[in-house]
Amino acid sequence: MLSRDETPSGRTIASALGAAFVFVFGASLLSGVLRSSADGSAVLADGGSMTDVLASIAENLSLMRISILLDLANTVGIIVLAVLLYIVLRRQNAVLALVAFGWWLAEAVVLAVSRIGAFALIPLSTEYATAGASQAATFEVLGHILYHGIDRTGFDIHMLFFCLGAVIWYALMYRSGIVPRLISLWGLGAVLLVTVGSMIALYDSTIAVPIALYVAYIPFELFIGLWLIVKGFTVEDPQLAQRAAVPGA
């Protein structure tokens, strides 16, 4: 038998956990939108060159900077979220919870390090705008190293680490029943699809990963975050469970 955890500590932790989920969702989404607008990366998929990306960044420096700062703020949110999940779920399996925490800590570190490549693209793009097409070949090579070698590869690795941790977190969440198990199953199934997409991206960055692999997960963090803020944790009511076990009760 299930009921809500109405204890002050339970409500506080649930609200904090929900807020962390919402923050990570919002920061990730907004950063992605701004980054796509700033670097014009869609042109690469349409056969454009790296110099086109550099030209786009040079024209949208503020958007690029804000996107990077949001990613760095998101690394803090990821760590806070991991700490809260560990506190809540370690009773289910302390070893697995620690492993999941480690994966998400690695995720945050890799994301932060990968932003070095994004930061470096800013001065490179401004220098390209000044130099013009006469040195396009040099900027093309440097752009590829920073963009694909550090920025995008780092992002793909951080996504894989996220998936490895999330699979464990949502499995422990399902076992604990702190939210309705249908929600946990949604997260678990959706993140497995994201894992497939992340592995494809790491295997060959030229392959266009189907957006369908990500669609199921996109609203999940917002949904579970709001659920935890509004509903709090679901816990087993020992008195109701005892009554249910007694015939005729």
MODELLER restraints for C-alpha pairs under 7 A, 6 or more apart:
rsr = mdl.restraints
at = mdl.atoms
rsr.add(forms.Gaussian(group=physical.xy_distance, feature=features.Distance(at['CA:1:A'], at['CA:236:A']), mean=5.50, stdev=0.5))
rsr.add(forms.Gaussian(group=physical.xy_distance, feature=features.Distance(at['CA:1:A'], at['CA:237:A']), mean=5.74, stdev=0.5))
rsr.add(forms.Gaussian(group=physical.xy_distance, feature=features.Distance(at['CA:1:A'], at['CA:240:A']), mean=5.76, stdev=0.5))
rsr.add(forms.Gaussian(group=physical.xy_distance, feature=features.Distance(at['CA:1:A'], at['CA:241:A']), mean=5.16, stdev=0.5))
rsr.add(forms.Gaussian(group=physical.xy_distance, feature=features.Distance(at['CA:2:A'], at['CA:234:A']), mean=6.37, stdev=0.5))
rsr.add(forms.Gaussian(group=physical.xy_distance, feature=features.Distance(at['CA:2:A'], at['CA:235:A']), mean=5.46, stdev=0.5))
rsr.add(forms.Gaussian(group=physical.xy_distance, feature=features.Distance(at['CA:2:A'], at['CA:236:A']), mean=4.36, stdev=0.5))
rsr.add(forms.Gaussian(group=physical.xy_distance, feature=features.Distance(at['CA:2:A'], at['CA:237:A']), mean=5.51, stdev=0.5))
rsr.add(forms.Gaussian(group=physical.xy_distance, feature=features.Distance(at['CA:3:A'], at['CA:234:A']), mean=5.62, stdev=0.5))
rsr.add(forms.Gaussian(group=physical.xy_distance, feature=features.Distance(at['CA:3:A'], at['CA:235:A']), mean=5.41, stdev=0.5))
rsr.add(forms.Gaussian(group=physical.xy_distance, feature=features.Distance(at['CA:3:A'], at['CA:236:A']), mean=6.03, stdev=0.5))
rsr.add(forms.Gaussian(group=physical.xy_distance, feature=features.Distance(at['CA:3:A'], at['CA:237:A']), mean=5.82, stdev=0.5))
rsr.add(forms.Gaussian(group=physical.xy_distance, feature=features.Distance(at['CA:4:A'], at['CA:232:A']), mean=6.72, stdev=0.5))
rsr.add(forms.Gaussian(group=physical.xy_distance, feature=features.Distance(at['CA:4:A'], at['CA:233:A']), mean=5.83, stdev=0.5))
rsr.add(forms.Gaussian(group=physical.xy_distance, feature=features.Distance(at['CA:4:A'], at['CA:234:A']), mean=4.62, stdev=0.5))
rsr.add(forms.Gaussian(group=physical.xy_distance, feature=features.Distance(at['CA:4:A'], at['CA:235:A']), mean=5.78, stdev=0.5))
rsr.add(forms.Gaussian(group=physical.xy_distance, feature=features.Distance(at['CA:5:A'], at['CA:11:A']), mean=6.86, stdev=0.5))
rsr.add(forms.Gaussian(group=physical.xy_distance, feature=features.Distance(at['CA:5:A'], at['CA:232:A']), mean=6.70, stdev=0.5))
rsr.add(forms.Gaussian(group=physical.xy_distance, feature=features.Distance(at['CA:5:A'], at['CA:233:A']), mean=5.44, stdev=0.5))
rsr.add(forms.Gaussian(group=physical.xy_distance, feature=features.Distance(at['CA:5:A'], at['CA:234:A']), mean=5.96, stdev=0.5))
rsr.add(forms.Gaussian(group=physical.xy_distance, feature=features.Distance(at['CA:5:A'], at['CA:235:A']), mean=5.87, stdev=0.5))
rsr.add(forms.Gaussian(group=physical.xy_distance, feature=features.Distance(at['CA:10:A'], at['CA:233:A']), mean=6.99, stdev=0.5))
rsr.add(forms.Gaussian(group=physical.xy_distance, feature=features.Distance(at['CA:11:A'], at['CA:232:A']), mean=5.76, stdev=0.5))
rsr.add(forms.Gaussian(group=physical.xy_distance, feature=features.Distance(at['CA:14:A'], at['CA:228:A']), mean=5.48, stdev=0.5))
rsr.add(forms.Gaussian(group=physical.xy_distance, feature=features.Distance(at['CA:14:A'], at['CA:229:A']), mean=6.35, stdev=0.5))
rsr.add(forms.Gaussian(group=physical.xy_distance, feature=features.Distance(at['CA:14:A'], at['CA:232:A']), mean=5.18, stdev=0.5))
rsr.add(forms.Gaussian(group=physical.xy_distance, feature=features.Distance(at['CA:14:A'], at['CA:233:A']), mean=6.07, stdev=0.5))
rsr.add(forms.Gaussian(group=physical.xy_distance, feature=features.Distance(at['CA:15:A'], at['CA:228:A']), mean=5.95, stdev=0.5))
rsr.add(forms.Gaussian(group=physical.xy_distance, feature=features.Distance(at['CA:15:A'], at['CA:229:A']), mean=4.40, stdev=0.5))
rsr.add(forms.Gaussian(group=physical.xy_distance, feature=features.Distance(at['CA:15:A'], at['CA:232:A']), mean=6.71, stdev=0.5))
rsr.add(forms.Gaussian(group=physical.xy_distance, feature=features.Distance(at['CA:17:A'], at['CA:81:A']), mean=6.44, stdev=0.5))
rsr.add(forms.Gaussian(group=physical.xy_distance, feature=features.Distance(at['CA:17:A'], at['CA:84:A']), mean=6.10, stdev=0.5))
rsr.add(forms.Gaussian(group=physical.xy_distance, feature=features.Distance(at['CA:18:A'], at['CA:224:A']), mean=6.84, stdev=0.5))
rsr.add(forms.Gaussian(group=physical.xy_distance, feature=features.Distance(at['CA:18:A'], at['CA:225:A']), mean=3.72, stdev=0.5))
rsr.add(forms.Gaussian(group=physical.xy_distance, feature=features.Distance(at['CA:18:A'], at['CA:226:A']), mean=6.01, stdev=0.5))
rsr.add(forms.Gaussian(group=physical.xy_distance, feature=features.Distance(at['CA:18:A'], at['CA:228:A']), mean=4.89, stdev=0.5))
rsr.add(forms.Gaussian(group=physical.xy_distance, feature=features.Distance(at['CA:18:A'], at['CA:229:A']), mean=5.19, stdev=0.5))
rsr.add(forms.Gaussian(group=physical.xy_distance, feature=features.Distance(at['CA:19:A'], at['CA:225:A']), mean=6.04, stdev=0.5))
rsr.add(forms.Gaussian(group=physical.xy_distance, feature=features.Distance(at['CA:19:A'], at['CA:229:A']), mean=6.91, stdev=0.5))
rsr.add(forms.Gaussian(group=physical.xy_distance, feature=features.Distance(at['CA:20:A'], at['CA:77:A']), mean=6.25, stdev=0.5))
rsr.add(forms.Gaussian(group=physical.xy_distance, feature=features.Distance(at['CA:20:A'], at['CA:80:A']), mean=6.97, stdev=0.5))
rsr.add(forms.Gaussian(group=physical.xy_distance, feature=features.Distance(at['CA:20:A'], at['CA:81:A']), mean=5.47, stdev=0.5))
rsr.add(forms.Gaussian(group=physical.xy_distance, feature=features.Distance(at['CA:21:A'], at['CA:81:A']), mean=6.79, stdev=0.5))
rsr.add(forms.Gaussian(group=physical.xy_distance, feature=features.Distance(at['CA:21:A'], at['CA:221:A']), mean=5.49, stdev=0.5))
rsr.add(forms.Gaussian(group=physical.xy_distance, feature=features.Distance(at['CA:21:A'], at['CA:222:A']), mean=6.52, stdev=0.5))
rsr.add(forms.Gaussian(group=physical.xy_distance, feature=features.Distance(at['CA:21:A'], at['CA:225:A']), mean=4.92, stdev=0.5))
rsr.add(forms.Gaussian(group=physical.xy_distance, feature=features.Distance(at['CA:22:A'], at['CA:221:A']), mean=6.36, stdev=0.5))
rsr.add(forms.Gaussian(group=physical.xy_distance, feature=features.Distance(at['CA:22:A'], at['CA:222:A']), mean=5.10, stdev=0.5))
rsr.add(forms.Gaussian(group=physical.xy_distance, feature=features.Distance(at['CA:22:A'], at['CA:225:A']), mean=5.25, stdev=0.5))
rsr.add(forms.Gaussian(group=physical.xy_distance, feature=features.Distance(at['CA:23:A'], at['CA:77:A']), mean=6.77, stdev=0.5))
rsr.add(forms.Gaussian(group=physical.xy_distance, feature=features.Distance(at['CA:24:A'], at['CA:74:A']), mean=5.84, stdev=0.5))
rsr.add(forms.Gaussian(group=physical.xy_distance, feature=features.Distance(at['CA:24:A'], at['CA:77:A']), mean=5.77, stdev=0.5))
rsr.add(forms.Gaussian(group=physical.xy_distance, feature=features.Distance(at['CA:24:A'], at['CA:78:A']), mean=6.58, stdev=0.5))
rsr.add(forms.Gaussian(group=physical.xy_distance, feature=features.Distance(at['CA:25:A'], at['CA:221:A']), mean=5.88, stdev=0.5))
rsr.add(forms.Gaussian(group=physical.xy_distance, feature=features.Distance(at['CA:25:A'], at['CA:222:A']), mean=6.07, stdev=0.5))
rsr.add(forms.Gaussian(group=physical.xy_distance, feature=features.Distance(at['CA:27:A'], at['CA:70:A']), mean=5.83, stdev=0.5))
rsr.add(forms.Gaussian(group=physical.xy_distance, feature=features.Distance(at['CA:27:A'], at['CA:71:A']), mean=6.93, stdev=0.5))
rsr.add(forms.Gaussian(group=physical.xy_distance, feature=features.Distance(at['CA:27:A'], at['CA:74:A']), mean=5.88, stdev=0.5))
rsr.add(forms.Gaussian(group=physical.xy_distance, feature=features.Distance(at['CA:28:A'], at['CA:71:A']), mean=6.90, stdev=0.5))
rsr.add(forms.Gaussian(group=physical.xy_distance, feature=features.Distance(at['CA:28:A'], at['CA:74:A']), mean=6.87, stdev=0.5))
rsr.add(forms.Gaussian(group=physical.xy_distance, feature=features.Distance(at['CA:31:A'], at['CA:67:A']), mean=4.49, stdev=0.5))
rsr.add(forms.Gaussian(group=physical.xy_distance, feature=features.Distance(at['CA:31:A'], at['CA:70:A']), mean=5.75, stdev=0.5))
rsr.add(forms.Gaussian(group=physical.xy_distance, feature=features.Distance(at['CA:31:A'], at['CA:71:A']), mean=6.40, stdev=0.5))
rsr.add(forms.Gaussian(group=physical.xy_distance, feature=features.Distance(at['CA:34:A'], at['CA:63:A']), mean=5.72, stdev=0.5))
rsr.add(forms.Gaussian(group=physical.xy_distance, feature=features.Distance(at['CA:34:A'], at['CA:64:A']), mean=6.92, stdev=0.5))
rsr.add(forms.Gaussian(group=physical.xy_distance, feature=features.Distance(at['CA:34:A'], at['CA:67:A']), mean=5.69, stdev=0.5))
rsr.add(forms.Gaussian(group=physical.xy_distance, feature=features.Distance(at['CA:35:A'], at['CA:63:A']), mean=6.83, stdev=0.5))
rsr.add(forms.Gaussian(group=physical.xy_distance, feature=features.Distance(at['CA:35:A'], at['CA:64:A']), mean=5.85, stdev=0.5))
rsr.add(forms.Gaussian(group=physical.xy_distance, feature=features.Distance(at['CA:35:A'], at['CA:67:A']), mean=5.58, stdev=0.5))
rsr.add(forms.Gaussian(group=physical.xy_distance, feature=features.Distance(at['CA:38:A'], at['CA:56:A']), mean=6.24, stdev=0.5))
rsr.add(forms.Gaussian(group=physical.xy_distance, feature=features.Distance(at['CA:38:A'], at['CA:57:A']), mean=5.34, stdev=0.5))
rsr.add(forms.Gaussian(group=physical.xy_distance, feature=features.Distance(at['CA:38:A'], at['CA:60:A']), mean=5.11, stdev=0.5))
rsr.add(forms.Gaussian(group=physical.xy_distance, feature=features.Distance(at['CA:38:A'], at['CA:63:A']), mean=5.58, stdev=0.5))
rsr.add(forms.Gaussian(group=physical.xy_distance, feature=features.Distance(at['CA:38:A'], at['CA:64:A']), mean=5.42, stdev=0.5))
rsr.add(forms.Gaussian(group=physical.xy_distance, feature=features.Distance(at['CA:39:A'], at['CA:53:A']), mean=5.24, stdev=0.5))
rsr.add(forms.Gaussian(group=physical.xy_distance, feature=features.Distance(at['CA:39:A'], at['CA:54:A']), mean=6.99, stdev=0.5))
rsr.add(forms.Gaussian(group=physical.xy_distance, feature=features.Distance(at['CA:39:A'], at['CA:56:A']), mean=5.26, stdev=0.5))
rsr.add(forms.Gaussian(group=physical.xy_distance, feature=features.Distance(at['CA:39:A'], at['CA:57:A']), mean=4.80, stdev=0.5))
rsr.add(forms.Gaussian(group=physical.xy_distance, feature=features.Distance(at['CA:40:A'], at['CA:53:A']), mean=5.65, stdev=0.5))
rsr.add(forms.Gaussian(group=physical.xy_distance, feature=features.Distance(at['CA:40:A'], at['CA:56:A']), mean=5.81, stdev=0.5))
rsr.add(forms.Gaussian(group=physical.xy_distance, feature=features.Distance(at['CA:41:A'], at['CA:53:A']), mean=6.08, stdev=0.5))
rsr.add(forms.Gaussian(group=physical.xy_distance, feature=features.Distance(at['CA:50:A'], at['CA:140:A']), mean=5.49, stdev=0.5))
rsr.add(forms.Gaussian(group=physical.xy_distance, feature=features.Distance(at['CA:50:A'], at['CA:143:A']), mean=6.18, stdev=0.5))
rsr.add(forms.Gaussian(group=physical.xy_distance, feature=features.Distance(at['CA:50:A'], at['CA:144:A']), mean=6.64, stdev=0.5))
rsr.add(forms.Gaussian(group=physical.xy_distance, feature=features.Distance(at['CA:51:A'], at['CA:136:A']), mean=6.80, stdev=0.5))
rsr.add(forms.Gaussian(group=physical.xy_distance, feature=features.Distance(at['CA:51:A'], at['CA:139:A']), mean=6.83, stdev=0.5))
rsr.add(forms.Gaussian(group=physical.xy_distance, feature=features.Distance(at['CA:51:A'], at['CA:140:A']), mean=5.71, stdev=0.5))
rsr.add(forms.Gaussian(group=physical.xy_distance, feature=features.Distance(at['CA:54:A'], at['CA:125:A']), mean=4.63, stdev=0.5))
rsr.add(forms.Gaussian(group=physical.xy_distance, feature=features.Distance(at['CA:55:A'], at['CA:125:A']), mean=6.26, stdev=0.5))
rsr.add(forms.Gaussian(group=physical.xy_distance, feature=features.Distance(at['CA:55:A'], at['CA:129:A']), mean=6.46, stdev=0.5))
rsr.add(forms.Gaussian(group=physical.xy_distance, feature=features.Distance(at['CA:57:A'], at['CA:64:A']), mean=6.80, stdev=0.5))
rsr.add(forms.Gaussian(group=physical.xy_distance, feature=features.Distance(at['CA:57:A'], at['CA:122:A']), mean=6.82, stdev=0.5))
rsr.add(forms.Gaussian(group=physical.xy_distance, feature=features.Distance(at['CA:57:A'], at['CA:125:A']), mean=6.18, stdev=0.5))
rsr.add(forms.Gaussian(group=physical.xy_distance, feature=features.Distance(at['CA:58:A'], at['CA:125:A']), mean=5.12, stdev=0.5))
rsr.add(forms.Gaussian(group=physical.xy_distance, feature=features.Distance(at['CA:58:A'], at['CA:126:A']), mean=5.30, stdev=0.5))
rsr.add(forms.Gaussian(group=physical.xy_distance, feature=features.Distance(at['CA:58:A'], at['CA:129:A']), mean=6.69, stdev=0.5))
rsr.add(forms.Gaussian(group=physical.xy_distance, feature=features.Distance(at['CA:61:A'], at['CA:122:A']), mean=6.90, stdev=0.5))
rsr.add(forms.Gaussian(group=physical.xy_distance, feature=features.Distance(at['CA:68:A'], at['CA:115:A']), mean=6.53, stdev=0.5))
rsr.add(forms.Gaussian(group=physical.xy_distance, feature=features.Distance(at['CA:72:A'], at['CA:112:A']), mean=5.92, stdev=0.5))
rsr.add(forms.Gaussian(group=physical.xy_distance, feature=features.Distance(at['CA:75:A'], at['CA:108:A']), mean=4.70, stdev=0.5))
rsr.add(forms.Gaussian(group=physical.xy_distance, feature=features.Distance(at['CA:75:A'], at['CA:111:A']), mean=6.96, stdev=0.5))
rsr.add(forms.Gaussian(group=physical.xy_distance, feature=features.Distance(at['CA:75:A'], at['CA:112:A']), mean=6.65, stdev=0.5))
rsr.add(forms.Gaussian(group=physical.xy_distance, feature=features.Distance(at['CA:78:A'], at['CA:104:A']), mean=6.92, stdev=0.5))
rsr.add(forms.Gaussian(group=physical.xy_distance, feature=features.Distance(at['CA:78:A'], at['CA:108:A']), mean=6.29, stdev=0.5))
rsr.add(forms.Gaussian(group=physical.xy_distance, feature=features.Distance(at['CA:79:A'], at['CA:104:A']), mean=6.98, stdev=0.5))
rsr.add(forms.Gaussian(group=physical.xy_distance, feature=features.Distance(at['CA:79:A'], at['CA:105:A']), mean=6.07, stdev=0.5))
rsr.add(forms.Gaussian(group=physical.xy_distance, feature=features.Distance(at['CA:79:A'], at['CA:108:A']), mean=6.78, stdev=0.5))
rsr.add(forms.Gaussian(group=physical.xy_distance, feature=features.Distance(at['CA:82:A'], at['CA:101:A']), mean=5.54, stdev=0.5))
rsr.add(forms.Gaussian(group=physical.xy_distance, feature=features.Distance(at['CA:82:A'], at['CA:104:A']), mean=6.42, stdev=0.5))
rsr.add(forms.Gaussian(group=physical.xy_distance, feature=features.Distance(at['CA:86:A'], at['CA:97:A']), mean=5.69, stdev=0.5))
rsr.add(forms.Gaussian(group=physical.xy_distance, feature=features.Distance(at['CA:86:A'], at['CA:98:A']), mean=6.98, stdev=0.5))
rsr.add(forms.Gaussian(group=physical.xy_distance, feature=features.Distance(at['CA:86:A'], at['CA:101:A']), mean=6.61, stdev=0.5))
rsr.add(forms.Gaussian(group=physical.xy_distance, feature=features.Distance(at['CA:89:A'], at['CA:97:A']), mean=6.55, stdev=0.5))
rsr.add(forms.Gaussian(group=physical.xy_distance, feature=features.Distance(at['CA:89:A'], at['CA:172:A']), mean=6.46, stdev=0.5))
rsr.add(forms.Gaussian(group=physical.xy_distance, feature=features.Distance(at['CA:89:A'], at['CA:173:A']), mean=6.91, stdev=0.5))
rsr.add(forms.Gaussian(group=physical.xy_distance, feature=features.Distance(at['CA:90:A'], at['CA:97:A']), mean=5.32, stdev=0.5))
rsr.add(forms.Gaussian(group=physical.xy_distance, feature=features.Distance(at['CA:92:A'], at['CA:172:A']), mean=6.42, stdev=0.5))
rsr.add(forms.Gaussian(group=physical.xy_distance, feature=features.Distance(at['CA:92:A'], at['CA:176:A']), mean=6.50, stdev=0.5))
rsr.add(forms.Gaussian(group=physical.xy_distance, feature=features.Distance(at['CA:96:A'], at['CA:168:A']), mean=6.85, stdev=0.5))
rsr.add(forms.Gaussian(group=physical.xy_distance, feature=features.Distance(at['CA:100:A'], at['CA:165:A']), mean=4.25, stdev=0.5))
rsr.add(forms.Gaussian(group=physical.xy_distance, feature=features.Distance(at['CA:100:A'], at['CA:168:A']), mean=5.88, stdev=0.5))
rsr.add(forms.Gaussian(group=physical.xy_distance, feature=features.Distance(at['CA:100:A'], at['CA:169:A']), mean=6.41, stdev=0.5))
rsr.add(forms.Gaussian(group=physical.xy_distance, feature=features.Distance(at['CA:101:A'], at['CA:165:A']), mean=6.86, stdev=0.5))
rsr.add(forms.Gaussian(group=physical.xy_distance, feature=features.Distance(at['CA:103:A'], at['CA:161:A']), mean=5.42, stdev=0.5))
rsr.add(forms.Gaussian(group=physical.xy_distance, feature=features.Distance(at['CA:103:A'], at['CA:162:A']), mean=6.64, stdev=0.5))
rsr.add(forms.Gaussian(group=physical.xy_distance, feature=features.Distance(at['CA:103:A'], at['CA:164:A']), mean=6.60, stdev=0.5))
rsr.add(forms.Gaussian(group=physical.xy_distance, feature=features.Distance(at['CA:103:A'], at['CA:165:A']), mean=5.08, stdev=0.5))
rsr.add(forms.Gaussian(group=physical.xy_distance, feature=features.Distance(at['CA:104:A'], at['CA:161:A']), mean=6.42, stdev=0.5))
rsr.add(forms.Gaussian(group=physical.xy_distance, feature=features.Distance(at['CA:104:A'], at['CA:162:A']), mean=5.70, stdev=0.5))
rsr.add(forms.Gaussian(group=physical.xy_distance, feature=features.Distance(at['CA:104:A'], at['CA:165:A']), mean=5.80, stdev=0.5))
rsr.add(forms.Gaussian(group=physical.xy_distance, feature=features.Distance(at['CA:106:A'], at['CA:161:A']), mean=6.79, stdev=0.5))
rsr.add(forms.Gaussian(group=physical.xy_distance, feature=features.Distance(at['CA:107:A'], at['CA:158:A']), mean=4.55, stdev=0.5))
rsr.add(forms.Gaussian(group=physical.xy_distance, feature=features.Distance(at['CA:107:A'], at['CA:161:A']), mean=5.21, stdev=0.5))
rsr.add(forms.Gaussian(group=physical.xy_distance, feature=features.Distance(at['CA:107:A'], at['CA:162:A']), mean=5.76, stdev=0.5))
rsr.add(forms.Gaussian(group=physical.xy_distance, feature=features.Distance(at['CA:110:A'], at['CA:154:A']), mean=6.19, stdev=0.5))
rsr.add(forms.Gaussian(group=physical.xy_distance, feature=features.Distance(at['CA:110:A'], at['CA:158:A']), mean=5.61, stdev=0.5))
rsr.add(forms.Gaussian(group=physical.xy_distance, feature=features.Distance(at['CA:111:A'], at['CA:154:A']), mean=6.39, stdev=0.5))
rsr.add(forms.Gaussian(group=physical.xy_distance, feature=features.Distance(at['CA:111:A'], at['CA:155:A']), mean=5.97, stdev=0.5))
rsr.add(forms.Gaussian(group=physical.xy_distance, feature=features.Distance(at['CA:111:A'], at['CA:158:A']), mean=5.66, stdev=0.5))
rsr.add(forms.Gaussian(group=physical.xy_distance, feature=features.Distance(at['CA:114:A'], at['CA:150:A']), mean=5.69, stdev=0.5))
rsr.add(forms.Gaussian(group=physical.xy_distance, feature=features.Distance(at['CA:114:A'], at['CA:151:A']), mean=4.89, stdev=0.5))
rsr.add(forms.Gaussian(group=physical.xy_distance, feature=features.Distance(at['CA:114:A'], at['CA:154:A']), mean=4.83, stdev=0.5))
rsr.add(forms.Gaussian(group=physical.xy_distance, feature=features.Distance(at['CA:114:A'], at['CA:155:A']), mean=6.46, stdev=0.5))
rsr.add(forms.Gaussian(group=physical.xy_distance, feature=features.Distance(at['CA:115:A'], at['CA:151:A']), mean=6.17, stdev=0.5))
rsr.add(forms.Gaussian(group=physical.xy_distance, feature=features.Distance(at['CA:117:A'], at['CA:146:A']), mean=4.92, stdev=0.5))
rsr.add(forms.Gaussian(group=physical.xy_distance, feature=features.Distance(at['CA:117:A'], at['CA:147:A']), mean=6.36, stdev=0.5))
rsr.add(forms.Gaussian(group=physical.xy_distance, feature=features.Distance(at['CA:117:A'], at['CA:150:A']), mean=5.25, stdev=0.5))
rsr.add(forms.Gaussian(group=physical.xy_distance, feature=features.Distance(at['CA:117:A'], at['CA:151:A']), mean=4.76, stdev=0.5))
rsr.add(forms.Gaussian(group=physical.xy_distance, feature=features.Distance(at['CA:118:A'], at['CA:147:A']), mean=6.98, stdev=0.5))
rsr.add(forms.Gaussian(group=physical.xy_distance, feature=features.Distance(at['CA:118:A'], at['CA:151:A']), mean=5.68, stdev=0.5))
rsr.add(forms.Gaussian(group=physical.xy_distance, feature=features.Distance(at['CA:121:A'], at['CA:146:A']), mean=6.73, stdev=0.5))
rsr.add(forms.Gaussian(group=physical.xy_distance, feature=features.Distance(at['CA:128:A'], at['CA:139:A']), mean=6.73, stdev=0.5))
rsr.add(forms.Gaussian(group=physical.xy_distance, feature=features.Distance(at['CA:156:A'], at['CA:198:A']), mean=6.17, stdev=0.5))
rsr.add(forms.Gaussian(group=physical.xy_distance, feature=features.Distance(at['CA:156:A'], at['CA:201:A']), mean=6.67, stdev=0.5))
rsr.add(forms.Gaussian(group=physical.xy_distance, feature=features.Distance(at['CA:156:A'], at['CA:202:A']), mean=6.25, stdev=0.5))
rsr.add(forms.Gaussian(group=physical.xy_distance, feature=features.Distance(at['CA:159:A'], at['CA:198:A']), mean=6.33, stdev=0.5))
rsr.add(forms.Gaussian(group=physical.xy_distance, feature=features.Distance(at['CA:160:A'], at['CA:195:A']), mean=6.31, stdev=0.5))
rsr.add(forms.Gaussian(group=physical.xy_distance, feature=features.Distance(at['CA:160:A'], at['CA:198:A']), mean=5.68, stdev=0.5))
rsr.add(forms.Gaussian(group=physical.xy_distance, feature=features.Distance(at['CA:163:A'], at['CA:191:A']), mean=6.13, stdev=0.5))
rsr.add(forms.Gaussian(group=physical.xy_distance, feature=features.Distance(at['CA:163:A'], at['CA:195:A']), mean=5.61, stdev=0.5))
rsr.add(forms.Gaussian(group=physical.xy_distance, feature=features.Distance(at['CA:166:A'], at['CA:191:A']), mean=6.96, stdev=0.5))
rsr.add(forms.Gaussian(group=physical.xy_distance, feature=features.Distance(at['CA:167:A'], at['CA:188:A']), mean=5.83, stdev=0.5))
rsr.add(forms.Gaussian(group=physical.xy_distance, feature=features.Distance(at['CA:167:A'], at['CA:191:A']), mean=6.71, stdev=0.5))
rsr.add(forms.Gaussian(group=physical.xy_distance, feature=features.Distance(at['CA:170:A'], at['CA:184:A']), mean=5.59, stdev=0.5))
rsr.add(forms.Gaussian(group=physical.xy_distance, feature=features.Distance(at['CA:170:A'], at['CA:187:A']), mean=6.37, stdev=0.5))
rsr.add(forms.Gaussian(group=physical.xy_distance, feature=features.Distance(at['CA:170:A'], at['CA:188:A']), mean=5.54, stdev=0.5))
rsr.add(forms.Gaussian(group=physical.xy_distance, feature=features.Distance(at['CA:171:A'], at['CA:188:A']), mean=6.77, stdev=0.5))
rsr.add(forms.Gaussian(group=physical.xy_distance, feature=features.Distance(at['CA:173:A'], at['CA:184:A']), mean=6.18, stdev=0.5))
rsr.add(forms.Gaussian(group=physical.xy_distance, feature=features.Distance(at['CA:174:A'], at['CA:181:A']), mean=5.29, stdev=0.5))
rsr.add(forms.Gaussian(group=physical.xy_distance, feature=features.Distance(at['CA:174:A'], at['CA:184:A']), mean=5.15, stdev=0.5))
rsr.add(forms.Gaussian(group=physical.xy_distance, feature=features.Distance(at['CA:174:A'], at['CA:185:A']), mean=6.94, stdev=0.5))
rsr.add(forms.Gaussian(group=physical.xy_distance, feature=features.Distance(at['CA:177:A'], at['CA:234:A']), mean=6.48, stdev=0.5))
rsr.add(forms.Gaussian(group=physical.xy_distance, feature=features.Distance(at['CA:177:A'], at['CA:235:A']), mean=6.83, stdev=0.5))
rsr.add(forms.Gaussian(group=physical.xy_distance, feature=features.Distance(at['CA:178:A'], at['CA:233:A']), mean=4.92, stdev=0.5))
rsr.add(forms.Gaussian(group=physical.xy_distance, feature=features.Distance(at['CA:178:A'], at['CA:234:A']), mean=4.52, stdev=0.5))
rsr.add(forms.Gaussian(group=physical.xy_distance, feature=features.Distance(at['CA:178:A'], at['CA:235:A']), mean=5.95, stdev=0.5))
rsr.add(forms.Gaussian(group=physical.xy_distance, feature=features.Distance(at['CA:179:A'], at['CA:233:A']), mean=6.00, stdev=0.5))
rsr.add(forms.Gaussian(group=physical.xy_distance, feature=features.Distance(at['CA:179:A'], at['CA:234:A']), mean=5.38, stdev=0.5))
rsr.add(forms.Gaussian(group=physical.xy_distance, feature=features.Distance(at['CA:187:A'], at['CA:217:A']), mean=6.78, stdev=0.5))
rsr.add(forms.Gaussian(group=physical.xy_distance, feature=features.Distance(at['CA:187:A'], at['CA:220:A']), mean=6.48, stdev=0.5))
rsr.add(forms.Gaussian(group=physical.xy_distance, feature=features.Distance(at['CA:190:A'], at['CA:216:A']), mean=5.35, stdev=0.5))
rsr.add(forms.Gaussian(group=physical.xy_distance, feature=features.Distance(at['CA:190:A'], at['CA:217:A']), mean=5.00, stdev=0.5))
rsr.add(forms.Gaussian(group=physical.xy_distance, feature=features.Distance(at['CA:191:A'], at['CA:217:A']), mean=6.34, stdev=0.5))
rsr.add(forms.Gaussian(group=physical.xy_distance, feature=features.Distance(at['CA:193:A'], at['CA:213:A']), mean=5.13, stdev=0.5))
rsr.add(forms.Gaussian(group=physical.xy_distance, feature=features.Distance(at['CA:193:A'], at['CA:214:A']), mean=6.83, stdev=0.5))
rsr.add(forms.Gaussian(group=physical.xy_distance, feature=features.Distance(at['CA:194:A'], at['CA:213:A']), mean=5.61, stdev=0.5))
rsr.add(forms.Gaussian(group=physical.xy_distance, feature=features.Distance(at['CA:194:A'], at['CA:214:A']), mean=5.51, stdev=0.5))
rsr.add(forms.Gaussian(group=physical.xy_distance, feature=features.Distance(at['CA:197:A'], at['CA:209:A']), mean=5.96, stdev=0.5))
rsr.add(forms.Gaussian(group=physical.xy_distance, feature=features.Distance(at['CA:197:A'], at['CA:213:A']), mean=6.17, stdev=0.5))
rsr.add(forms.Gaussian(group=physical.xy_distance, feature=features.Distance(at['CA:200:A'], at['CA:209:A']), mean=6.85, stdev=0.5))
rsr.add(forms.Gaussian(group=physical.xy_distance, feature=features.Distance(at['CA:201:A'], at['CA:207:A']), mean=6.84, stdev=0.5))
rsr.add(forms.Gaussian(group=physical.xy_distance, feature=features.Distance(at['CA:201:A'], at['CA:209:A']), mean=6.74, stdev=0.5))
rsr.add(forms.Gaussian(group=physical.xy_distance, feature=features.Distance(at['CA:243:A'], at['CA:249:A']), mean=5.55, stdev=0.5))
